[in-house]
Amino acid sequence: MRDPNDPLPTPTAARAFPCTQCGASLAFAPGVGRLACTTCGTVNDLPTVSDTERAEAFEELDYREALQQQAGNEGAIEQQIVTCPQCGAQTVFDPHVVASHCAFCAAPLVSVTAHASRRIRPRGLVPFVLEAKVAQERFRKWIEGRWFAPNALKDTVKTADGVRGVYVPCWTFDAETESDYTGQRGINRTVTVMQRNAEGREVPVTRIVTDWYFASGRVRVAFDDETVLASHSVPAHLEDVLSGWDITRLVPPSEAYLAGFTVEAYQVALEPAFAEAQQRFARVIDSAVRRDIGGDQQRVSSVNTHYGRVTFKHVLMPVWIASYRFGGKSFAVVVNGQTGVVKGDRPWSVWKIAGAVVAVASIAAIVWAVTQR
């Protein structure tokens, strides 16, 4: 948090998007896939994109070369004061935010200097597909589907703040791996032994015995577009909602697509993001090693992985974020702006849970009583 005694940052310029009909502000409208005027409703075409610009959106950059240039690990983008070109008022952008709305006239603003401290800039984005009203409806239905939530929660959500459209920064990684491993292959076999039972008589008992054999080998696994979130706006335990992106829908990061939405710069730097991707890679490699070992069971003693070519993209992904308060606590719900998948936090009704436990216990008691007859 900024110290109130610190001087305010120097105001920076911003770009707005005037309507060709009335001159008012334009914002990207997911429903029509074009710019729509916030005043007269006129639909304006998006800027023309060349084949070269489109190809750059999918270009993979060399990870090791970026690290050598100390790119992608820069410090935070501090709070900014942005001057609105439409009404002249000044709006404070939160740290890491590079696009938002004018606090006075609601005109969409994109800071022209926010990326100055970033050596790696987004080369592509996945545009919003879901409109705000559709995302809000998904949010409402998600809440209504929480059976164990308090009944009063539905009334609370009716008065909750609307969903907020955010382009969150992400890294995508490609990698070619080669892993040498050692371990053991377990082969199960069935044996029968004699064992005394409770009555003292010897009876045959069948058991499964595993014979272990040394195993070693090499597996090769290629990874494509492993996506790591580079924002702290979405809680870590809700990040699963951000999977399933259709990366083939990437377009160049034209400011026209950003108009009307909050846009963040990366907060998780390139190097720690790749470290997170490697943890995911390790789980996939472990599965590949176990398949290569074969047998009925596997023991993995060591895995030595060599990374060949590693590349990455820096892209922006669309999410709708909703927040509400219930019982004095804050809860967040995230809607994937492309797929519509919803995931969030919710309160639990102690009474409903207790009722369910009692109901299950009652059914179990009835079943037991019936079986005893």
C-alpha positions as CSV (number, residue, x, y, z in Angstrom):
1,M,0.0,0.0,0.0
2,R,1.3,3.5,-0.9
3,D,2.4,5.6,2.0
4,P,0.1,8.7,2.1
5,N,3.1,10.9,2.7
6,D,4.7,9.8,-0.5
7,P,4.3,12.1,-3.5
8,L,1.6,11.1,-6.0
9,P,2.9,9.6,-9.3
10,T,3.2,11.9,-12.3
11,P,0.0,11.9,-14.4
12,T,0.3,9.9,-17.6
13,A,-1.6,10.1,-20.8
14,A,-4.2,7.6,-21.8
15,R,-5.9,6.6,-25.1
16,A,-9.6,6.6,-25.5
17,F,-11.7,5.2,-28.4
18,P,-14.1,7.8,-30.0
19,C,-17.2,6.7,-31.8
20,T,-17.3,7.5,-35.5
21,Q,-20.9,8.6,-35.2
22,C,-21.1,10.8,-32.0
23,G,-17.5,10.9,-30.7
24,A,-18.3,9.3,-27.4
25,S,-16.3,6.4,-26.0
26,L,-16.3,2.9,-27.5
27,A,-15.9,-0.4,-25.7
28,F,-15.3,-3.9,-27.0
29,A,-18.6,-5.7,-27.1
30,P,-18.2,-9.5,-26.8
31,G,-21.7,-10.2,-28.1
32,V,-20.9,-8.7,-31.5
33,G,-17.2,-9.0,-31.5
34,R,-16.8,-5.3,-32.4
35,L,-16.5,-1.9,-30.7
36,A,-19.8,-0.5,-29.5
37,C,-20.5,3.1,-28.6
38,T,-21.5,3.5,-24.9
39,T,-23.7,6.5,-25.8
40,C,-25.5,6.0,-29.1
41,G,-25.0,2.3,-29.5
42,T,-23.3,2.5,-32.9
43,V,-21.2,-0.5,-33.8
44,N,-17.7,0.3,-35.0
45,D,-15.4,-2.1,-36.8
46,L,-12.2,-3.3,-35.2
47,P,-8.9,-2.2,-36.7
48,T,-7.7,-4.3,-39.6
49,V,-5.1,-6.9,-38.6
50,S,-2.4,-7.9,-41.1
51,D,-1.2,-11.5,-41.6
52,T,2.2,-10.5,-40.1
53,E,0.5,-9.1,-36.9
54,R,-1.6,-12.2,-36.6
55,A,1.4,-14.5,-36.9
56,E,3.2,-12.5,-34.2
57,A,0.4,-13.4,-31.8
58,F,1.4,-17.1,-32.0
59,E,5.2,-16.5,-32.1
60,E,7.1,-18.5,-29.5
61,L,10.0,-16.7,-27.8
62,D,13.2,-18.4,-26.5
63,Y,13.0,-18.7,-22.7
64,R,16.8,-18.9,-22.1
65,E,17.5,-15.9,-24.3
66,A,14.9,-13.9,-22.4
67,L,16.5,-14.7,-19.1
68,Q,19.9,-13.7,-20.4
69,Q,18.4,-10.3,-21.3
70,Q,16.8,-10.1,-17.8
71,A,13.4,-9.9,-19.4
72,G,10.2,-11.0,-17.8
73,N,11.6,-10.6,-14.2
74,E,11.1,-6.8,-13.8
75,G,9.7,-5.2,-10.7
76,A,6.2,-4.1,-10.0
77,I,4.3,-1.5,-12.0
78,E,3.3,1.0,-9.3
79,Q,0.1,3.0,-8.9
80,Q,-0.5,5.4,-11.8
81,I,-2.6,8.6,-12.3
82,V,-4.1,8.6,-15.8
83,T,-5.6,11.6,-17.5
84,C,-8.8,10.9,-19.4
85,P,-8.6,12.4,-23.0
86,Q,-12.4,12.7,-23.1
87,C,-13.2,14.7,-19.9
88,G,-9.8,15.6,-18.7
89,A,-10.3,14.1,-15.2
90,Q,-7.6,12.0,-13.6
91,T,-8.1,8.4,-12.5
92,V,-5.9,6.4,-10.2
93,F,-5.0,3.0,-11.6
94,D,-4.2,0.3,-9.1
95,P,-0.7,-1.3,-9.1
96,H,-0.2,-3.6,-12.1
97,V,-3.3,-2.2,-13.9
98,V,-2.6,-0.9,-17.4
99,A,-6.2,-0.3,-18.6
100,S,-9.4,0.5,-16.8
101,H,-12.2,3.1,-16.8
102,C,-12.3,6.8,-16.2
103,A,-13.7,7.2,-12.6
104,F,-15.7,10.3,-13.7
105,C,-17.1,9.7,-17.2
106,A,-16.6,5.9,-17.4
107,A,-14.7,6.2,-20.6
108,P,-12.5,3.2,-21.3
109,L,-8.8,4.2,-20.8
110,V,-5.6,2.5,-21.8
111,S,-2.4,3.9,-20.3
112,V,0.2,4.7,-23.0
113,T,3.1,4.4,-20.7
114,A,2.2,1.5,-18.3
115,H,4.2,-1.1,-20.2
116,A,7.3,1.1,-20.3
117,S,8.9,-0.9,-17.5
118,R,8.1,-4.3,-19.1
119,R,10.5,-5.7,-21.6
120,I,8.1,-8.5,-22.5
121,R,4.7,-7.2,-23.7
122,P,1.7,-9.3,-24.6
123,R,1.8,-10.5,-28.2
124,G,-1.7,-12.0,-28.2
125,L,-4.9,-12.1,-26.4
126,V,-8.1,-14.3,-26.3
127,P,-11.0,-11.9,-26.7
128,F,-14.0,-12.0,-24.4
129,V,-16.8,-14.2,-25.8
130,L,-19.3,-13.9,-22.8
131,E,-21.0,-10.6,-22.4
132,A,-21.3,-9.1,-18.9
133,K,-25.0,-9.9,-18.6
134,V,-24.3,-13.6,-19.5
135,A,-21.5,-13.8,-17.0
136,Q,-23.7,-12.3,-14.3
137,E,-26.4,-14.9,-15.1
138,R,-23.8,-17.7,-14.9
139,F,-22.8,-16.3,-11.5
140,R,-26.4,-16.3,-10.3
141,K,-27.1,-19.8,-11.5
142,W,-23.8,-21.0,-9.8
143,I,-25.0,-19.5,-6.5
144,E,-28.4,-21.1,-6.8
145,G,-26.8,-24.5,-7.5
146,R,-25.0,-24.4,-4.1
147,W,-27.5,-26.6,-2.2
148,F,-25.5,-26.4,1.1
149,A,-25.3,-22.6,0.9
150,P,-27.6,-20.6,3.3
151,N,-31.0,-19.7,1.8
152,A,-30.3,-16.0,2.5
153,L,-27.3,-16.1,0.1
154,K,-29.6,-15.8,-3.0
155,D,-31.0,-12.5,-1.7
156,T,-27.5,-11.3,-1.0
157,V,-26.3,-12.1,-4.6
158,K,-29.2,-10.1,-6.1
159,T,-27.7,-7.0,-4.6
160,A,-24.0,-8.0,-5.2
161,D,-21.7,-5.8,-7.4
162,G,-21.8,-6.7,-11.0
163,V,-19.1,-8.8,-12.6
164,R,-15.9,-7.1,-13.6
165,G,-14.2,-7.9,-16.9
166,V,-10.4,-8.4,-16.5
167,Y,-7.7,-9.5,-19.0
168,V,-5.4,-11.4,-16.8
169,P,-1.7,-11.9,-17.9
170,C,-0.5,-15.5,-18.5
171,W,2.6,-17.2,-19.7
172,T,2.4,-20.3,-21.9
173,F,5.3,-22.7,-22.2
174,D,6.4,-25.2,-24.7
175,A,9.2,-27.6,-23.9
176,E,10.9,-30.8,-25.2
177,T,12.1,-33.0,-22.4
178,E,14.3,-36.2,-22.2
179,S,14.3,-38.0,-18.9
180,D,16.6,-40.9,-17.8
181,Y,15.2,-42.9,-14.9
182,T,15.9,-45.9,-12.7
183,G,13.4,-47.8,-10.7
184,Q,11.7,-51.2,-10.2
185,R,9.1,-53.1,-12.1
186,G,6.7,-55.1,-9.9
187,I,5.1,-58.3,-11.3
188,N,2.2,-59.7,-9.2
189,R,1.6,-63.4,-8.8
190,T,-0.9,-65.3,-6.8
191,V,0.2,-67.8,-4.2
192,T,-1.8,-70.0,-1.9
193,V,-0.8,-70.7,1.7
194,M,-2.3,-72.6,4.5
195,Q,-3.5,-70.6,7.5
196,R,-5.3,-71.4,10.7
197,N,-8.8,-69.8,10.9
198,A,-10.7,-68.7,14.0
199,E,-11.7,-72.3,14.7
200,G,-8.1,-73.5,14.6
201,R,-8.4,-75.4,11.4
202,E,-5.9,-74.9,8.5
203,V,-7.5,-73.5,5.4
204,P,-6.0,-72.3,2.1
205,V,-5.6,-68.5,1.8
206,T,-4.8,-66.8,-1.5
207,R,-2.5,-63.9,-1.5
208,I,-0.9,-61.6,-4.1
209,V,2.9,-61.4,-3.9
210,T,4.9,-58.9,-5.9
211,D,8.3,-59.7,-7.4
212,W,10.5,-56.6,-8.0
213,Y,13.0,-56.3,-10.9
214,F,15.4,-53.5,-11.7
215,A,14.3,-51.1,-14.5
216,S,15.9,-48.2,-16.3
217,G,15.3,-46.3,-19.4
218,R,14.6,-43.0,-21.1
219,V,11.4,-41.2,-21.9
220,R,10.8,-38.2,-24.1
221,V,7.8,-35.9,-23.5
222,A,6.9,-32.7,-25.4
223,F,4.7,-30.0,-23.8
224,D,2.6,-27.4,-25.7
225,D,1.1,-24.2,-24.3
226,E,1.2,-25.1,-20.6
227,T,-0.5,-22.0,-19.2
228,V,0.6,-20.3,-16.0
229,L,-1.4,-17.4,-14.5
230,A,0.7,-14.3,-13.9
231,S,-1.9,-12.4,-11.9
232,H,-2.8,-12.4,-8.2
233,S,-6.4,-11.2,-8.9
234,V,-7.6,-14.8,-9.2
235,P,-7.1,-16.8,-6.0
236,A,-4.8,-19.8,-6.4
237,H,-7.5,-22.3,-5.4
238,L,-9.8,-20.9,-8.2
239,E,-7.2,-21.1,-11.0
240,D,-8.7,-24.3,-12.4
241,V,-11.5,-22.3,-13.9
242,L,-8.9,-20.7,-16.2
243,S,-8.0,-24.0,-18.0
244,G,-9.5,-25.1,-21.3
245,W,-8.5,-22.0,-23.2
246,D,-8.8,-22.3,-27.0
247,I,-5.4,-20.8,-27.8
248,T,-6.1,-20.9,-31.5
249,R,-8.4,-17.9,-30.9
250,L,-5.4,-15.7,-30.1
251,V,-5.5,-12.3,-31.8
252,P,-2.9,-9.4,-31.7
253,P,-3.3,-7.4,-28.5
254,S,-5.0,-4.4,-30.2
255,E,-6.0,-1.7,-27.7
256,A,-9.5,-1.9,-29.3
257,Y,-10.0,-5.3,-27.7
258,L,-9.0,-3.9,-24.3
259,A,-11.4,-0.9,-24.4
260,G,-13.9,-1.2,-21.6
261,F,-12.0,-3.8,-19.5
262,T,-9.4,-3.8,-16.8
263,V,-6.0,-5.1,-18.0
264,E,-3.2,-6.2,-15.8
265,A,0.5,-6.5,-16.3
266,Y,2.2,-9.7,-15.2
267,Q,2.8,-9.9,-11.4
268,V,4.3,-13.5,-11.5
269,A,7.6,-13.1,-13.3
270,L,8.9,-15.3,-16.2
271,E,11.3,-17.4,-14.2
272,P,9.1,-18.4,-11.2
273,A,6.3,-19.0,-13.7
274,F,8.4,-21.5,-15.5
275,A,9.3,-23.1,-12.2
276,E,5.6,-23.7,-11.6
277,A,5.2,-25.1,-15.1
278,Q,8.1,-27.5,-14.4
279,Q,6.2,-28.9,-11.3
280,R,3.3,-29.7,-13.6
281,F,5.7,-31.2,-16.2
282,A,7.3,-33.4,-13.5
283,R,3.9,-35.0,-12.8
284,V,3.4,-35.8,-16.5
285,I,6.9,-37.1,-16.8
286,D,6.4,-39.4,-13.7
287,S,3.4,-40.9,-15.4
288,A,5.3,-41.5,-18.6
289,V,8.1,-43.1,-16.6
290,R,5.7,-45.5,-14.9
291,R,4.1,-46.4,-18.2
292,D,7.6,-47.1,-19.6
293,I,8.5,-49.3,-16.6
294,G,5.4,-51.3,-17.1
295,G,4.4,-54.3,-15.0
296,D,1.7,-54.4,-12.4
297,Q,3.4,-51.9,-10.0
298,Q,6.2,-49.4,-10.3
299,R,8.8,-47.8,-8.0
300,V,10.6,-44.8,-9.3
301,S,14.0,-44.3,-7.7
302,S,15.4,-41.4,-9.8
303,V,14.5,-39.2,-12.7
304,N,17.0,-36.9,-14.4
305,T,15.3,-34.6,-16.9
306,H,17.0,-32.6,-19.5
307,Y,15.1,-29.7,-21.1
308,G,15.8,-29.1,-24.7
309,R,14.3,-26.1,-26.5
310,V,12.0,-24.1,-24.1
311,T,9.8,-21.4,-25.6
312,F,7.1,-19.2,-24.2
313,K,4.4,-16.7,-25.1
314,H,3.0,-13.8,-23.0
315,V,-0.7,-13.5,-23.6
316,L,-3.8,-12.0,-22.0
317,M,-6.9,-14.1,-21.1
318,P,-10.5,-12.9,-20.4
319,V,-12.2,-13.5,-17.0
320,W,-15.2,-12.1,-15.3
321,I,-14.7,-11.6,-11.6
322,A,-17.5,-11.2,-9.1
323,S,-17.3,-10.5,-5.4
324,Y,-19.9,-10.4,-2.7
325,R,-20.1,-10.2,1.1
326,F,-22.0,-12.6,3.3
327,G,-21.9,-12.9,7.1
328,G,-19.2,-10.3,7.3
329,K,-16.9,-12.2,5.0
330,S,-15.8,-11.6,1.3
331,F,-16.2,-14.2,-1.3
332,A,-15.0,-14.3,-4.9
333,V,-16.4,-16.0,-8.0
334,V,-14.6,-16.3,-11.3
335,V,-16.2,-16.9,-14.7
336,N,-14.0,-17.9,-17.7
337,G,-14.6,-15.2,-20.3
338,Q,-14.2,-17.6,-23.2
339,T,-15.7,-21.0,-22.0
340,G,-18.2,-19.7,-19.3
341,V,-16.9,-22.2,-16.7
342,V,-17.6,-20.9,-13.2
343,K,-15.7,-21.5,-9.9
344,G,-15.8,-19.7,-6.7
345,D,-16.0,-19.4,-2.9
346,R,-19.2,-19.8,-1.0
347,P,-20.5,-20.0,2.6
348,W,-21.9,-23.2,4.0
349,S,-25.1,-23.7,5.9
350,V,-24.5,-25.6,9.1
351,W,-28.2,-26.4,9.4
352,K,-28.4,-27.9,5.9
353,I,-25.3,-30.0,6.4
354,A,-26.6,-31.2,9.8
355,G,-29.9,-32.0,8.2
356,A,-28.1,-34.0,5.5
357,V,-26.1,-35.9,8.0
358,V,-29.2,-36.8,10.0
359,A,-31.0,-37.9,6.8
360,V,-28.1,-40.2,5.8
361,A,-27.9,-41.6,9.3
362,S,-31.6,-42.3,9.3
363,I,-31.5,-44.1,6.0
364,A,-28.5,-46.2,7.1
365,A,-30.5,-47.1,10.3
366,I,-33.5,-48.2,8.3
367,V,-31.4,-50.3,5.9
368,W,-29.6,-51.9,8.8
369,A,-33.0,-52.7,10.5
370,V,-34.4,-54.2,7.4
371,T,-31.3,-56.5,6.9
372,Q,-31.6,-57.7,10.4
373,R,-35.0,-59.2,10.0
